[in-house]
Amino acid sequence: MSASAKLVGHEELGRFIADILVKHGARAHDATIVAEGLVWANLRGGDGHGVSRLPRYVRLLAAGEIDAKAQPRLVHDRGATLMIDGEHGFGPVAVMEGAARAVERAKQTGICFALIRHTTHTGAIGRYAQWIAGRGCAALLMGAGPTLMAYHGARVASMATSPIAIAVPSSNGLIALDMSSSTISNGKILQARSTGAALPEGTVLTAAGEPTTDAKQAETLLPLGGPKGSGLAFMFEMLASVLAAAPIQEPALGPKKRTRHTANTAMLVIDIETFRPLVDFQTDAGALAAVVKALPRRAGFDEILLPGERGSHTEAARIKTGIPIPAKLWEELAAMAKADGVRMPSTRDAAS
């Protein structure tokens, strides 16, 4: 952690985020859901999806890109399938409602496929997958969003960084994969711009389509595994956007040149008890995890990590010591707090 960074407790940070959003027109209930999602990302080390997004959310609210008064609307309900329209409100509010409905429906029918369309930024989708798995279900989520990543072979932004999240319960806690289809997340670029850190080679292109490691020049992300990453993003756009009658990429890339910030999520929820006793699934999942963690390690590896385990380690540490906020971001948050008359989060001592 940088010596100039501030350490903030997760509850204080959540309070601050919610207070700012309420000042900009959000309902208290919605602000709390959004704040919980941002703090969840910070706790697990996904700082690019954490409080660093708050200034951007405020700008989207001011521009009318996020409708603070929108409420998710159920537009399709046929038992094992449902679709929710977010009406361009807060993404986390619509997706959490979709997750809750999908879990309830899966408990009745065994499985539920849900589409959540016309949202804004939804944050780290691993949050929703983990929430679903915590209720005795297996979850698979696919996201689609703004055009930020180059399709393999293209030198311009032509796909979203479309993430995928898969989570299951086990006898030793939740196992959750959360990854984007790009080599690096857009959040990490924003974070690097704030800290001045260089980006890894082979992850981004400039506006002219040239490789760079300078976050300030980064314009287009590259797909993970070349055609594999862009292929996943392309198919996620089919399943999360085109299927939901809410395409994103074609209107953005084609003659319409639509620029409005929008996102969609496809969600498959499976009730484990429908197929076998939950405790037996958890036991077998835990046994597989134990076998993998006990595998002989290559040189340079202190531990074999399961999906989501690094984030869990970080979460445990940050709950105890606090979430680090870089100096530049802290100054930006302080300016927002002053302008809105909101109390800044109290800080912790680095030794606490």
C-alpha positions as CSV (number, residue, x, y, z in Angstrom):
1,M,0.0,0.0,0.0
2,S,1.3,3.5,-0.8
3,A,2.3,5.6,2.2
4,S,-0.1,8.3,1.1
5,A,-3.1,6.0,0.8
6,K,-5.9,6.1,3.3
7,L,-7.3,3.0,5.1
8,V,-11.1,3.0,5.4
9,G,-13.3,0.5,7.1
10,H,-15.8,-1.2,4.7
11,E,-18.9,-0.1,6.7
12,E,-17.7,3.6,6.7
13,L,-16.9,3.4,3.0
14,G,-20.4,1.9,2.2
15,R,-22.0,4.7,4.3
16,F,-20.2,7.4,2.3
17,I,-21.0,5.9,-1.1
18,A,-24.7,5.6,-0.2
19,D,-24.8,9.2,1.2
20,I,-23.3,10.6,-2.0
21,L,-25.7,8.7,-4.3
22,V,-28.7,9.9,-2.2
23,K,-27.5,13.5,-2.6
24,H,-27.6,12.9,-6.4
25,G,-31.2,11.6,-6.4
26,A,-30.9,7.9,-5.6
27,R,-33.4,6.3,-3.3
28,A,-31.8,5.2,0.0
29,H,-32.6,1.5,-0.8
30,D,-31.0,1.7,-4.2
31,A,-28.0,3.6,-2.9
32,T,-27.4,0.9,-0.3
33,I,-27.4,-1.9,-2.9
34,V,-25.0,0.0,-5.2
35,A,-22.7,0.8,-2.2
36,E,-22.7,-2.8,-1.1
37,G,-21.6,-3.9,-4.6
38,L,-18.7,-1.3,-4.8
39,V,-17.5,-2.2,-1.3
40,W,-17.7,-5.9,-2.1
41,A,-15.3,-5.3,-5.0
42,N,-12.9,-3.2,-2.9
43,L,-12.9,-5.8,-0.1
44,R,-11.9,-8.6,-2.6
45,G,-9.2,-6.5,-4.2
46,G,-11.1,-5.6,-7.3
47,D,-10.5,-1.9,-6.7
48,G,-11.2,-1.0,-10.3
49,H,-14.8,-2.0,-9.7
50,G,-15.0,-0.4,-6.2
51,V,-15.3,3.2,-4.9
52,S,-13.2,4.4,-7.8
53,R,-16.3,4.1,-9.9
54,L,-18.3,6.5,-7.7
55,P,-17.2,9.7,-9.5
56,R,-18.2,8.1,-12.8
57,Y,-21.6,7.1,-11.4
58,V,-22.2,10.7,-10.3
59,R,-21.3,12.0,-13.8
60,L,-23.7,9.4,-15.4
61,L,-26.4,10.6,-13.1
62,A,-25.8,14.2,-13.9
63,A,-25.9,13.4,-17.7
64,G,-29.1,11.4,-17.3
65,E,-27.4,8.2,-18.4
66,I,-28.5,6.7,-15.1
67,D,-32.1,7.3,-14.2
68,A,-32.0,7.4,-10.4
69,K,-35.8,7.0,-10.2
70,A,-36.1,4.0,-12.5
71,Q,-37.5,0.8,-11.1
72,P,-36.8,-2.7,-12.5
73,R,-39.8,-4.0,-14.4
74,L,-40.7,-7.6,-15.0
75,V,-41.5,-8.0,-18.7
76,H,-41.4,-11.8,-19.2
77,D,-42.4,-14.5,-16.7
78,R,-42.9,-18.1,-17.9
79,G,-41.9,-20.2,-15.0
80,A,-38.3,-21.3,-15.6
81,T,-37.6,-18.1,-17.7
82,L,-37.9,-14.5,-16.8
83,M,-36.8,-11.1,-18.1
84,I,-36.4,-7.8,-16.2
85,D,-36.0,-4.4,-17.8
86,G,-33.8,-2.1,-15.7
87,E,-35.2,1.0,-17.4
88,H,-31.6,2.4,-17.4
89,G,-31.6,2.6,-13.7
90,F,-28.8,1.5,-11.4
91,G,-27.4,-1.8,-12.7
92,P,-26.8,-3.5,-9.3
93,V,-30.5,-2.9,-8.3
94,A,-31.9,-4.6,-11.4
95,V,-29.4,-7.5,-11.3
96,M,-29.9,-8.1,-7.6
97,E,-33.7,-8.2,-8.2
98,G,-33.0,-10.7,-11.0
99,A,-30.9,-12.8,-8.9
100,A,-33.5,-12.9,-6.1
101,R,-36.3,-13.8,-8.5
102,A,-34.2,-16.4,-10.3
103,V,-33.2,-18.2,-7.0
104,E,-36.8,-18.2,-5.9
105,R,-38.0,-19.6,-9.2
106,A,-35.2,-22.2,-9.4
107,K,-36.3,-23.5,-6.0
108,Q,-39.7,-24.1,-7.5
109,T,-38.8,-25.4,-11.0
110,G,-35.2,-26.7,-10.6
111,I,-33.7,-24.1,-12.9
112,C,-34.2,-20.6,-14.1
113,F,-32.7,-18.6,-17.0
114,A,-33.1,-14.9,-16.5
115,L,-32.3,-11.9,-18.7
116,I,-31.8,-8.4,-17.2
117,R,-31.7,-5.8,-19.9
118,H,-31.3,-2.0,-20.2
119,T,-29.2,-1.5,-17.1
120,T,-26.2,0.7,-16.5
121,H,-22.9,-0.4,-15.0
122,T,-23.5,-3.5,-12.9
123,G,-20.2,-3.7,-11.1
124,A,-18.3,-7.0,-10.5
125,I,-20.7,-9.8,-11.6
126,G,-19.0,-12.2,-9.3
127,R,-20.9,-10.5,-6.5
128,Y,-24.2,-11.8,-7.8
129,A,-22.9,-15.3,-8.6
130,Q,-21.5,-15.6,-5.1
131,W,-24.8,-14.3,-3.6
132,I,-26.7,-17.0,-5.6
133,A,-24.3,-19.8,-4.5
134,G,-24.8,-18.8,-0.9
135,R,-28.4,-19.8,-1.3
136,G,-27.7,-23.4,-2.3
137,C,-27.7,-22.9,-6.0
138,A,-25.1,-23.0,-8.8
139,A,-24.8,-19.8,-10.8
140,L,-23.6,-18.9,-14.3
141,L,-23.7,-15.2,-15.3
142,M,-22.7,-13.6,-18.6
143,G,-22.4,-9.8,-19.0
144,A,-22.6,-7.5,-21.9
145,G,-21.8,-3.8,-21.9
146,P,-20.2,-0.8,-23.5
147,T,-17.8,-1.2,-26.5
148,L,-14.3,-1.2,-24.9
149,M,-12.4,-4.2,-26.3
150,A,-11.1,-4.9,-29.8
151,Y,-12.4,-8.0,-31.6
152,H,-9.5,-10.3,-32.5
153,G,-7.7,-8.8,-35.5
154,A,-9.4,-5.3,-35.2
155,R,-7.6,-2.2,-34.0
156,V,-10.7,-0.4,-32.7
157,A,-13.1,-1.1,-29.8
158,S,-15.7,-3.5,-31.2
159,M,-16.8,-5.7,-28.3
160,A,-17.5,-5.4,-24.5
161,T,-15.1,-6.8,-22.0
162,S,-18.0,-9.2,-21.4
163,P,-17.4,-11.0,-18.0
164,I,-18.4,-14.4,-16.9
165,A,-19.0,-15.6,-13.4
166,I,-19.6,-19.1,-12.1
167,A,-20.1,-20.0,-8.5
168,V,-21.0,-23.1,-6.4
169,P,-21.2,-23.9,-2.7
170,S,-18.8,-26.3,-1.2
171,S,-18.1,-27.8,2.3
172,N,-15.4,-25.3,2.7
173,G,-17.2,-22.2,1.5
174,L,-18.1,-20.8,-1.9
175,I,-16.1,-21.4,-5.0
176,A,-16.5,-18.5,-7.5
177,L,-14.9,-17.7,-10.8
178,D,-15.2,-14.1,-12.0
179,M,-13.3,-13.0,-15.1
180,S,-13.6,-10.7,-18.1
181,S,-13.0,-11.8,-21.7
182,S,-10.3,-9.1,-22.0
183,T,-6.7,-9.3,-20.9
184,I,-7.3,-6.6,-18.3
185,S,-10.4,-5.0,-16.9
186,N,-11.3,-1.4,-17.7
187,G,-11.4,-0.8,-14.0
188,K,-7.7,-1.6,-13.7
189,I,-6.9,0.9,-16.4
190,L,-8.8,3.6,-14.5
191,Q,-7.0,2.6,-11.4
192,A,-3.6,2.8,-13.2
193,R,-4.5,6.3,-14.4
194,S,-5.1,7.2,-10.8
195,T,-1.9,5.7,-9.4
196,G,0.4,6.3,-12.4
197,A,1.2,2.6,-12.7
198,A,2.2,1.1,-16.0
199,L,-0.1,-1.5,-17.6
200,P,1.2,-5.0,-18.5
201,E,2.4,-5.3,-22.1
202,G,0.0,-6.8,-24.6
203,T,-3.2,-5.6,-22.9
204,V,-4.3,-2.4,-24.5
205,L,-4.0,-0.3,-27.7
206,T,-3.9,3.5,-28.2
207,A,-6.5,5.4,-30.1
208,A,-4.3,4.9,-33.2
209,G,-4.4,1.1,-32.6
210,E,-0.8,0.8,-31.4
211,P,0.3,-1.2,-28.3
212,T,1.0,0.8,-25.2
213,T,1.6,0.3,-21.4
214,D,0.7,4.0,-20.6
215,A,-2.7,4.0,-18.9
216,K,-3.3,7.6,-20.0
217,Q,-3.0,6.6,-23.7
218,A,-5.0,3.3,-23.3
219,E,-8.1,3.5,-25.5
220,T,-8.9,-0.1,-26.5
221,L,-8.5,-3.3,-24.5
222,L,-7.3,-6.5,-26.1
223,P,-9.2,-9.9,-25.8
224,L,-8.0,-12.6,-23.5
225,G,-6.4,-15.4,-25.6
226,G,-7.0,-13.5,-28.8
227,P,-9.9,-15.2,-30.7
228,K,-11.0,-17.0,-27.6
229,G,-11.7,-13.8,-25.6
230,S,-13.4,-12.0,-28.5
231,G,-15.3,-15.1,-29.4
232,L,-16.7,-15.3,-25.8
233,A,-17.6,-11.6,-25.9
234,F,-19.4,-12.0,-29.2
235,M,-21.5,-15.0,-28.0
236,F,-22.2,-13.3,-24.7
237,E,-23.6,-10.3,-26.7
238,M,-25.8,-12.9,-28.5
239,L,-27.1,-14.5,-25.3
240,A,-27.3,-11.4,-23.0
241,S,-28.3,-8.7,-25.5
242,V,-29.6,-10.0,-28.8
243,L,-31.8,-12.6,-27.0
244,A,-33.1,-9.9,-24.7
245,A,-34.1,-7.7,-27.7
246,A,-31.6,-5.2,-26.3
247,P,-28.5,-5.3,-28.6
248,I,-25.5,-3.1,-27.6
249,Q,-22.7,-3.6,-30.1
250,E,-24.5,-3.3,-33.4
251,P,-26.1,0.0,-32.6
252,A,-22.8,1.3,-31.3
253,L,-20.7,0.1,-34.2
254,G,-23.3,0.5,-37.0
255,P,-24.9,3.5,-38.6
256,K,-26.7,4.6,-35.4
257,K,-23.4,5.1,-33.6
258,R,-25.3,5.0,-30.3
259,T,-23.2,6.1,-27.3
260,R,-25.6,5.7,-24.4
261,H,-24.1,3.7,-21.5
262,T,-26.1,0.5,-21.2
263,A,-25.5,-3.1,-20.1
264,N,-27.3,-6.5,-20.0
265,T,-26.9,-9.7,-18.0
266,A,-27.8,-13.3,-18.7
267,M,-28.2,-15.5,-15.6
268,L,-28.6,-19.2,-15.2
269,V,-29.5,-20.4,-11.7
270,I,-29.6,-24.1,-10.9
271,D,-31.1,-25.4,-7.6
272,I,-28.7,-28.1,-6.5
273,E,-31.3,-29.9,-4.4
274,T,-33.3,-30.6,-7.6
275,F,-30.5,-32.9,-8.8
276,R,-29.0,-34.3,-5.5
277,P,-28.9,-33.4,-1.8
278,L,-27.1,-30.1,-1.3
279,V,-24.9,-31.5,1.4
280,D,-23.6,-34.3,-0.8
281,F,-22.8,-31.8,-3.6
282,Q,-20.9,-29.6,-1.1
283,T,-19.0,-32.6,0.2
284,D,-17.9,-33.7,-3.3
285,A,-17.1,-30.1,-4.3
286,G,-15.0,-29.7,-1.2
287,A,-13.2,-33.0,-1.9
288,L,-12.3,-31.9,-5.4
289,A,-11.0,-28.6,-4.0
290,A,-8.9,-30.3,-1.4
291,V,-7.3,-32.6,-4.0
292,V,-6.5,-29.7,-6.3
293,K,-5.0,-27.6,-3.5
294,A,-2.8,-30.6,-2.5
295,L,-1.3,-31.1,-6.0
296,P,2.5,-30.9,-6.3
297,R,3.4,-27.2,-6.9
298,R,5.7,-25.7,-9.5
299,A,8.7,-23.7,-8.5
300,G,7.7,-20.2,-7.4
301,F,4.2,-21.1,-6.3
302,D,3.6,-20.9,-2.5
303,E,0.0,-22.0,-2.8
304,I,-2.4,-23.4,-5.4
305,L,-5.4,-21.1,-5.5
306,L,-9.0,-22.1,-6.4
307,P,-11.2,-19.7,-8.3
308,G,-12.0,-16.7,-6.0
309,E,-9.6,-17.8,-3.3
310,R,-7.2,-14.8,-3.8
311,G,-10.2,-12.5,-3.4
312,S,-11.3,-14.3,-0.2
313,H,-7.8,-13.9,1.3
314,T,-7.9,-10.2,0.5
315,E,-11.4,-9.8,1.9
316,A,-10.4,-11.3,5.2
317,A,-7.4,-9.0,5.4
318,R,-9.2,-5.9,4.4
319,I,-12.1,-6.4,6.8
320,K,-9.5,-6.4,9.5
321,T,-7.2,-3.6,8.4
322,G,-9.3,-1.5,6.1
323,I,-9.6,-0.7,2.4
324,P,-6.8,1.3,0.9
325,I,-7.8,4.4,-1.0
326,P,-5.1,6.0,-3.2
327,A,-4.2,9.6,-2.5
328,K,-5.5,10.9,-5.9
329,L,-8.9,9.1,-5.5
330,W,-9.1,10.3,-1.8
331,E,-8.8,13.9,-3.0
332,E,-11.5,13.4,-5.6
333,L,-13.8,11.9,-3.0
334,A,-13.0,14.7,-0.7
335,A,-14.0,17.2,-3.3
336,M,-17.3,15.4,-3.9
337,A,-18.0,15.3,-0.1
338,K,-17.4,19.0,0.2
339,A,-19.6,19.8,-2.8
340,D,-22.4,17.6,-1.6
341,G,-22.1,18.3,2.2
342,V,-21.4,14.7,3.0
343,R,-19.1,13.5,5.8
344,M,-15.9,11.8,4.5
345,P,-15.3,8.2,5.7
346,S,-13.3,8.0,9.0
347,T,-9.8,6.5,8.5
348,R,-7.9,3.8,10.3
349,D,-4.3,3.8,11.4
350,A,-2.1,1.6,9.2
351,A,-1.0,-0.3,12.3
352,S,-4.6,-1.2,13.3
